Amino acid sequence: MTGAPGTWVLELSHTLDATRDQVFNALVDPAELANWWGPAGFTTPEIELDLRVGGGYRLGMQPPDGALFHLAGEFLEIDPPSRLAYTFRWEEPDPDDRETVVELTLVTVGGLTRVSLRQGTFATEARLSLHKSGWTDSFRRLSELLGSAA
């Protein structure tokens, strides 16, 4: 986490025991996304992707004991299997939410794939922490799907 008030940016990385092609596919294939996206206990029963620069996406997330809610955005960069960037906004956002940009970079490291995430900027540290928790759980779930090295 970096930044001063109003300029908070989330930075995380995770190493997976999978090829960049396998990881990139898990990031963009609706059937794969449904298996790992979201915090522990959540499901993603609705996934719409128009995988092209300028195309949109919309995900419906279902918490264990709550109502379905949605997030959406547009693809800004698609460079398989190296990079994916898109906007991220909650539908019916919290007053402290703002649209952010998610950047995912995939690098081969000794036969493994390191995924580096950068997302921001967040309006509050609390919203950054919420996303950090969600991405940490999501990366853990992706590790279970593909294999984890760290």
QUIRA-V939778 format. One record per backbone hydrogen bond with DSSP energy under -1.0 kcal/mol. NH is the residue of the N-H (numbers start at 1). CO is the residue of the C=O. If there is no record, write none. Layout:
NH;CO + NH;CO
This chain:
2;9 + 7;4 + 8;122 + 9;2 + 10;119 + 12;117 + 14;115 + 16;113 + 17;147 + 18;16 + 23;19 + 24;20 + 25;21 + 26;22 + 27;23 + 28;24 + 29;25 + 33;29 + 34;30 + 35;32 + 36;33 + 37;33 + 42;39 + 43;62 + 46;60 + 48;58 + 50;56 + 52;50 + 54;75 + 55;52 + 57;73 + 58;48 + 59;71 + 60;46 + 61;69 + 62;43 + 66;63 + 69;61 + 71;59 + 72;89 + 73;57 + 75;55 + 76;85 + 77;85 + 79;83 + 82;79 + 83;79 + 84;104 + 85;77 + 86;102 + 87;74 + 88;100 + 89;72 + 91;70 + 97;94 + 100;88 + 101;120 + 102;86 + 103;118 + 104;84 + 105;116 + 106;82 + 107;114 + 109;112 + 112;109 + 113;16 + 114;107 + 115;14 + 116;105 + 117;12 + 118;103 + 119;10 + 120;101 + 122;8 + 128;124 + 129;125 + 130;126 + 131;127 + 132;128 + 133;129 + 134;130 + 135;131 + 136;132 + 137;133 + 138;134 + 139;135 + 140;136 + 141;137 + 142;138 + 143;139 + 144;140 + 145;141 + 146;142 + 147;143 + 149;15 + 150;15
